[in-house]
Amino acid sequence: MRVIVDSQEHCYELDQEYLNALQSTANSTQLEPGTYVLRIERGALSCWTEQQKFSPEPSVMLWIYGGSFVNRKTNVKVGATWSSLNGYDDTLTLDVLETATVCGFFFNTYKEHSSGEITLSILKDK
């Protein structure tokens, strides 16, 4: 089985207004040049009401932008990218070449159904 995702047909466009809204909602920090390892340190989020009783999940979305960097998983130099951390063992290693901003956030269809929080660990390699 395969799923083919077409860059035109399957694209949900986030214009500058949506990106500005996301960036103002997300919690963010700047990364100065250097190598960083990002991971979920603790916490979990749930997007379900009490009636559904699903366990919270350690998962967070990341929007990284504003300066050039290399994601070591792809080994591609970019100026912006999306990533996610899923579980306590998942990591993201970035070689930041120019100061960049990393935003952490969570998507949900009903914000009032969300509960919990995630603490990200961002360690700079020496």
DOKOLSE-739031 format. One record per atom (N, C-alpha, C): atom name; x, y, z; residue number from 1; residue in three letters. Coordinates in pm, whole numbers, plus 50000, padded with zeros to 5 digits. Example, Ala and Ser with C-alpha at 12.3 -4.5 7.8 and 13.67 -1.06 7.14 Angstrom:
<recs>
REC/name/px/py/pz/resi/resn
REC/N/51319/49431/50780/1/Ala
REC/CA/51230/49550/50780/1/Ala
REC/C/51320/49670/50780/1/Ala
REC/N/51285/49775/50708/2/Ser
REC/CA/51367/49894/50714/2/Ser
REC/C/51290/50003/50787/2/Ser
</recs>
This chain:
<recs>
REC/name/px/py/pz/resi/resn
REC/N/50084/49883/50000/1/Met
REC/CA/50000/50000/50000/1/Met
REC/C/50089/50124/50000/1/Met
REC/N/50046/50227/49927/2/Arg
REC/CA/50119/50353/49921/2/Arg
REC/C/50022/50469/49928/2/Arg
REC/N/50069/50578/49981/3/Val
REC/CA/49996/50704/49977/3/Val
REC/C/50086/50804/49907/3/Val
REC/N/50040/50859/49797/4/Ile
REC/CA/50116/50959/49724/4/Ile
REC/C/50059/51095/49758/4/Ile
REC/N/50144/51184/49807/5/Val
REC/CA/50101/51318/49847/5/Val
REC/C/50156/51415/49743/5/Val
REC/N/50066/51478/49669/6/Asp
REC/CA/50102/51571/49563/6/Asp
REC/C/50116/51712/49618/6/Asp
REC/N/50221/51783/49579/7/Ser
REC/CA/50250/51916/49634/7/Ser
REC/C/50145/52019/49597/7/Ser
REC/N/50069/51999/49492/8/Gln
REC/CA/49965/52093/49452/8/Gln
REC/C/49826/52045/49496/8/Gln
REC/N/49795/51921/49465/9/Glu
REC/CA/49661/51868/49491/9/Glu
REC/C/49631/51849/49639/9/Glu
REC/N/49732/51817/49718/10/His
REC/CA/49711/51783/49860/10/His
REC/C/49770/51888/49953/10/His
REC/N/49771/52012/49910/11/Cys
REC/CA/49832/52119/49988/11/Cys
REC/C/49725/52204/50056/11/Cys
REC/N/49736/52218/50186/12/Tyr
REC/CA/49654/52313/50261/12/Tyr
REC/C/49739/52435/50282/12/Tyr
REC/N/49709/52542/50215/13/Glu
REC/CA/49794/52660/50216/13/Glu
REC/C/49778/52742/50343/13/Glu
REC/N/49891/52771/50406/14/Leu
REC/CA/49894/52859/50522/14/Leu
REC/C/49951/52992/50474/14/Leu
REC/N/49864/53089/50456/15/Asp
REC/CA/49911/53221/50412/15/Asp
REC/C/49975/53293/50530/15/Asp
REC/N/50028/53412/50505/16/Gln
REC/CA/50101/53485/50609/16/Gln
REC/C/50012/53516/50730/16/Gln
REC/N/49883/53540/50707/17/Glu
REC/CA/49792/53567/50818/17/Glu
REC/C/49782/53445/50911/17/Glu
REC/N/49768/53325/50852/18/Tyr
REC/CA/49762/53204/50933/18/Tyr
REC/C/49894/53179/51006/18/Tyr
REC/N/50006/53200/50935/19/Leu
REC/CA/50136/53181/51000/19/Leu
REC/C/50157/53279/51114/19/Leu
REC/N/50117/53404/51095/20/Asn
REC/CA/50129/53503/51203/20/Asn
REC/C/50045/53461/51323/20/Asn
REC/N/49924/53412/51299/21/Ala
REC/CA/49838/53366/51408/21/Ala
REC/C/49901/53247/51480/21/Ala
REC/N/49956/53154/51405/22/Leu
REC/CA/50020/53038/51466/22/Leu
REC/C/50141/53082/51548/22/Leu
REC/N/50224/53169/51493/23/Gln
REC/CA/50344/53214/51562/23/Gln
REC/C/50310/53294/51688/23/Gln
REC/N/50198/53364/51689/24/Ser
REC/CA/50160/53440/51808/24/Ser
REC/C/50094/53350/51914/24/Ser
REC/N/50041/53235/51873/25/Thr
REC/CA/49979/53140/51966/25/Thr
REC/C/50082/53046/52027/25/Thr
REC/N/50179/53004/51947/26/Ala
REC/CA/50278/52906/51991/26/Ala
REC/C/50373/52966/52094/26/Ala
REC/N/50431/52880/52176/27/Asn
REC/CA/50539/52923/52264/27/Asn
REC/C/50667/52909/52183/27/Asn
REC/N/50757/53007/52192/28/Ser
REC/CA/50873/53003/52104/28/Ser
REC/C/50999/53052/52175/28/Ser
REC/N/51111/53019/52114/29/Thr
REC/CA/51241/53066/52161/29/Thr
REC/C/51333/53077/52041/29/Thr
REC/N/51435/53158/52054/30/Gln
REC/CA/51532/53172/51947/30/Gln
REC/C/51651/53081/51973/30/Gln
REC/N/51704/53028/51864/31/Leu
REC/CA/51823/52945/51869/31/Leu
REC/C/51935/53019/51797/31/Leu
REC/N/52040/53050/51869/32/Glu
REC/CA/52158/53113/51811/32/Glu
REC/C/52239/53005/51737/32/Glu
REC/N/52331/53043/51649/33/Pro
REC/CA/52408/52942/51577/33/Pro
REC/C/52472/52840/51672/33/Pro
REC/N/52467/52715/51630/34/Gly
REC/CA/52520/52604/51708/34/Gly
REC/C/52439/52479/51678/34/Gly
REC/N/52468/52372/51748/35/Thr
REC/CA/52398/52244/51731/35/Thr
REC/C/52309/52222/51852/35/Thr
REC/N/52184/52186/51826/36/Tyr
REC/CA/52084/52168/51932/36/Tyr
REC/C/52016/52033/51919/36/Tyr
REC/N/51984/51973/52032/37/Val
REC/CA/51902/51852/52037/37/Val
REC/C/51774/51887/52110/37/Val
REC/N/51661/51868/52042/38/Leu
REC/CA/51529/51896/52100/38/Leu
REC/C/51460/51764/52130/38/Leu
REC/N/51394/51757/52244/39/Arg
REC/CA/51318/51636/52283/39/Arg
REC/C/51211/51675/52383/39/Arg
REC/N/51114/51589/52398/40/Ile
REC/CA/51012/51608/52502/40/Ile
REC/C/51074/51564/52634/40/Ile
REC/N/51083/51656/52727/41/Glu
REC/CA/51140/51625/52858/41/Glu
REC/C/51036/51559/52949/41/Glu
REC/N/50915/51616/52947/42/Arg
REC/CA/50808/51559/53030/42/Arg
REC/C/50674/51614/52981/42/Arg
REC/N/50570/51549/53025/43/Gly
REC/CA/50435/51595/52995/43/Gly
REC/C/50369/51515/52885/43/Gly
REC/N/50243/51544/52865/44/Ala
REC/CA/50162/51480/52761/44/Ala
REC/C/50040/51566/52738/44/Ala
REC/N/49982/51552/52621/45/Leu
REC/CA/49863/51628/52584/45/Leu
REC/C/49751/51534/52546/45/Leu
REC/N/49631/51575/52577/46/Ser
REC/CA/49514/51500/52536/46/Ser
REC/C/49421/51595/52461/46/Ser
REC/N/49361/51546/52355/47/Cys
REC/CA/49267/51629/52279/47/Cys
REC/C/49127/51571/52283/47/Cys
REC/N/49096/51498/52390/48/Trp
REC/CA/48966/51432/52400/48/Trp
REC/C/48892/51478/52524/48/Trp
REC/N/48761/51469/52517/49/Thr
REC/CA/48679/51501/52633/49/Thr
REC/C/48690/51390/52735/49/Thr
REC/N/48647/51417/52856/50/Glu
REC/CA/48652/51317/52963/50/Glu
REC/C/48575/51189/52928/50/Glu
REC/N/48468/51202/52850/51/Gln
REC/CA/48386/51085/52817/51/Gln
REC/C/48462/50983/52731/51/Gln
REC/N/48560/51027/52652/52/Gln
REC/CA/48628/50936/52561/52/Gln
REC/C/48745/50863/52627/52/Gln
REC/N/48800/50916/52733/53/Lys
REC/CA/48899/50847/52816/53/Lys
REC/C/49023/50796/52742/53/Lys
REC/N/49072/50869/52642/54/Phe
REC/CA/49198/50831/52578/54/Phe
REC/C/49313/50884/52661/54/Phe
REC/N/49420/50808/52668/55/Ser
REC/CA/49537/50850/52744/55/Ser
REC/C/49605/50968/52676/55/Ser
REC/N/49659/51061/52754/56/Pro
REC/CA/49737/51170/52696/56/Pro
REC/C/49859/51116/52622/56/Pro
REC/N/49904/51190/52522/57/Glu
REC/CA/50016/51147/52439/57/Glu
REC/C/50130/51249/52445/57/Glu
REC/N/50254/51204/52460/58/Pro
REC/CA/50367/51296/52454/58/Pro
REC/C/50399/51328/52308/58/Pro
REC/N/50340/51435/52259/59/Ser
REC/CA/50354/51472/52118/59/Ser
REC/C/50342/51623/52106/59/Ser
REC/N/50424/51683/52018/60/Val
REC/CA/50420/51827/51998/60/Val
REC/C/50461/51859/51854/60/Val
REC/N/50400/51963/51798/61/Met
REC/CA/50437/52012/51666/61/Met
REC/C/50538/52124/51680/61/Met
REC/N/50630/52133/51584/62/Leu
REC/CA/50730/52238/51584/62/Leu
REC/C/50730/52309/51449/62/Leu
REC/N/50736/52440/51450/63/Trp
REC/CA/50753/52524/51332/63/Trp
REC/C/50883/52599/51356/63/Trp
REC/N/50981/52578/51268/64/Ile
REC/CA/51113/52637/51285/64/Ile
REC/C/51138/52725/51163/64/Ile
REC/N/51176/52851/51186/65/Tyr
REC/CA/51187/52946/51076/65/Tyr
REC/C/51279/53062/51111/65/Tyr
REC/N/51310/53143/51012/66/Gly
REC/CA/51376/53271/51037/66/Gly
REC/C/51524/53277/51009/66/Gly
REC/N/51590/53165/51000/67/Gly
REC/CA/51733/53161/50971/67/Gly
REC/C/51766/53024/50915/67/Gly
REC/N/51881/53010/50854/68/Ser
REC/CA/51914/52881/50792/68/Ser
REC/C/51963/52781/50897/68/Ser
REC/N/51930/52654/50874/69/Phe
REC/CA/51969/52546/50963/69/Phe
REC/C/51961/52414/50886/69/Phe
REC/N/52021/52312/50944/70/Val
REC/CA/52019/52178/50885/70/Val
REC/C/51955/52084/50985/70/Val
REC/N/51850/52015/50942/71/Asn
REC/CA/51790/51908/51021/71/Asn
REC/C/51875/51785/50992/71/Asn
REC/N/51937/51728/51092/72/Arg
REC/CA/52027/51614/51070/72/Arg
REC/C/51956/51490/51018/72/Arg
REC/N/51825/51480/51037/73/Lys
REC/CA/51752/51363/50982/73/Lys
REC/C/51743/51370/50830/73/Lys
REC/N/51738/51492/50774/74/Thr
REC/CA/51727/51507/50629/74/Thr
REC/C/51858/51553/50566/74/Thr
REC/N/51945/51612/50646/75/Asn
REC/CA/52073/51667/50601/75/Asn
REC/C/52055/51769/50488/75/Asn
REC/N/51949/51851/50499/76/Val
REC/CA/51919/51953/50399/76/Val
REC/C/51917/52089/50469/76/Val
REC/N/51986/52186/50409/77/Lys
REC/CA/51986/52322/50461/77/Lys
REC/C/51857/52391/50419/77/Lys
REC/N/51784/52445/50517/78/Val
REC/CA/51656/52511/50490/78/Val
REC/C/51645/52639/50572/78/Val
REC/N/51543/52719/50541/79/Gly
REC/CA/51515/52840/50616/79/Gly
REC/C/51390/52828/50700/79/Gly
REC/N/51314/52719/50679/80/Ala
REC/CA/51192/52694/50757/80/Ala
REC/C/51154/52548/50738/80/Ala
REC/N/51097/52490/50842/81/Thr
REC/CA/51049/52352/50832/81/Thr
REC/C/50949/52323/50942/81/Thr
REC/N/50871/52219/50920/82/Trp
REC/CA/50780/52163/51020/82/Trp
REC/C/50841/52034/51070/82/Trp
REC/N/50819/52005/51196/83/Ser
REC/CA/50863/51879/51252/83/Ser
REC/C/50770/51844/51367/83/Ser
REC/N/50776/51721/51409/84/Ser
REC/CA/50700/51682/51528/84/Ser
REC/C/50789/51594/51614/84/Ser
REC/N/50761/51596/51742/85/Leu
REC/CA/50825/51504/51835/85/Leu
REC/C/50714/51415/51889/85/Leu
REC/N/50734/51286/51878/86/Asn
REC/CA/50633/51189/51917/86/Asn
REC/C/50694/51088/52014/86/Asn
REC/N/50666/51106/52141/87/Gly
REC/CA/50720/51018/52243/87/Gly
REC/C/50847/51072/52304/87/Gly
REC/N/50882/51017/52420/88/Tyr
REC/CA/50997/51066/52495/88/Tyr
REC/C/51131/51030/52432/88/Tyr
REC/N/51135/50930/52345/89/Asp
REC/CA/51260/50888/52283/89/Asp
REC/C/51289/50959/52151/89/Asp
REC/N/51192/51032/52098/90/Asp
REC/CA/51209/51101/51971/90/Asp
REC/C/51291/51228/51992/90/Asp
REC/N/51386/51253/51902/91/Thr
REC/CA/51468/51374/51911/91/Thr
REC/C/51477/51441/51774/91/Thr
REC/N/51511/51569/51778/92/Leu
REC/CA/51537/51646/51657/92/Leu
REC/C/51669/51717/51680/92/Leu
REC/N/51767/51693/51591/93/Thr
REC/CA/51897/51759/51601/93/Thr
REC/C/51909/51859/51488/93/Thr
REC/N/51938/51983/51525/94/Leu
REC/CA/51950/52093/51429/94/Leu
REC/C/52089/52155/51438/94/Leu
REC/N/52149/52178/51321/95/Asp
REC/CA/52269/52259/51311/95/Asp
REC/C/52223/52396/51266/95/Asp
REC/N/52214/52491/51359/96/Val
REC/CA/52165/52626/51330/96/Val
REC/C/52281/52709/51277/96/Val
REC/N/52266/52759/51154/97/Leu
REC/CA/52370/52838/51090/97/Leu
REC/C/52348/52988/51108/97/Leu
REC/N/52220/53029/51113/98/Glu
REC/CA/52179/53167/51139/98/Glu
REC/C/52066/53162/51241/98/Glu
REC/N/52057/53260/51327/99/Thr
REC/CA/51957/53261/51433/99/Thr
REC/C/51820/53224/51377/99/Thr
REC/N/51755/53126/51439/100/Ala
REC/CA/51624/53077/51397/100/Ala
REC/C/51531/53073/51517/100/Ala
REC/N/51403/53070/51490/101/Thr
REC/CA/51301/53061/51595/101/Thr
REC/C/51235/52924/51589/101/Thr
REC/N/51219/52862/51704/102/Val
REC/CA/51146/52735/51712/102/Val
REC/C/51019/52761/51792/102/Val
REC/N/50905/52722/51735/103/Cys
REC/CA/50774/52737/51798/103/Cys
REC/C/50718/52598/51830/103/Cys
REC/N/50664/52582/51949/104/Gly
REC/CA/50598/52458/51987/104/Gly
REC/C/50449/52482/52003/104/Gly
REC/N/50368/52390/51949/105/Phe
REC/CA/50223/52406/51957/105/Phe
REC/C/50155/52271/51938/105/Phe
REC/N/50024/52275/51944/106/Phe
REC/CA/49941/52155/51939/106/Phe
REC/C/49818/52188/51856/106/Phe
REC/N/49780/52103/51764/107/Phe
REC/CA/49658/52121/51686/107/Phe
REC/C/49542/52048/51753/107/Phe
REC/N/49425/52108/51751/108/Asn
REC/CA/49304/52040/51798/108/Asn
REC/C/49185/52108/51734/108/Asn
REC/N/49080/52033/51709/109/Thr
REC/CA/48960/52090/51651/109/Thr
REC/C/48877/52166/51753/109/Thr
REC/N/48887/52128/51880/110/Tyr
REC/CA/48817/52198/51988/110/Tyr
REC/C/48916/52225/52100/110/Tyr
REC/N/48965/52348/52106/111/Lys
REC/CA/49067/52386/52204/111/Lys
REC/C/49024/52352/52347/111/Lys
REC/N/48894/52371/52377/112/Glu
REC/CA/48846/52345/52514/112/Glu
REC/C/48852/52198/52553/112/Glu
REC/N/48872/52107/52457/113/His
REC/CA/48887/51965/52488/113/His
REC/C/49031/51927/52520/113/His
REC/N/49124/52019/52499/114/Ser
REC/CA/49266/51991/52523/114/Ser
REC/C/49299/52000/52672/114/Ser
REC/N/49393/51914/52711/115/Ser
REC/CA/49443/51922/52848/115/Ser
REC/C/49588/51874/52850/115/Ser
REC/N/49662/51921/52950/116/Gly
REC/CA/49801/51880/52966/116/Gly
REC/C/49896/51983/52910/116/Gly
REC/N/50024/51954/52926/117/Glu
REC/CA/50128/52040/52870/117/Glu
REC/C/50253/51957/52845/117/Glu
REC/N/50337/52010/52758/118/Ile
REC/CA/50463/51945/52720/118/Ile
REC/C/50577/52039/52758/118/Ile
REC/N/50681/51985/52817/119/Thr
REC/CA/50804/52061/52840/119/Thr
REC/C/50908/52010/52743/119/Thr
REC/N/50959/52100/52657/120/Leu
REC/CA/51065/52065/52564/120/Leu
REC/C/51200/52089/52628/120/Leu
REC/N/51291/51999/52604/121/Ser
REC/CA/51431/52018/52642/121/Ser
REC/C/51504/52056/52514/121/Ser
REC/N/51577/52170/52520/122/Ile
REC/CA/51656/52215/52406/122/Ile
REC/C/51799/52231/52455/122/Ile
REC/N/51882/52135/52421/123/Leu
REC/CA/52020/52132/52470/123/Leu
REC/C/52115/52174/52358/123/Leu
REC/N/52203/52267/52388/124/Lys
REC/CA/52303/52311/52291/124/Lys
REC/C/52428/52224/52309/124/Lys
REC/N/52473/52165/52199/125/Asp
REC/CA/52593/52083/52199/125/Asp
REC/C/52715/52174/52201/125/Asp
REC/N/52814/52141/52279/126/Lys
REC/CA/52933/52227/52291/126/Lys
REC/C/53037/52196/52188/126/Lys
</recs>
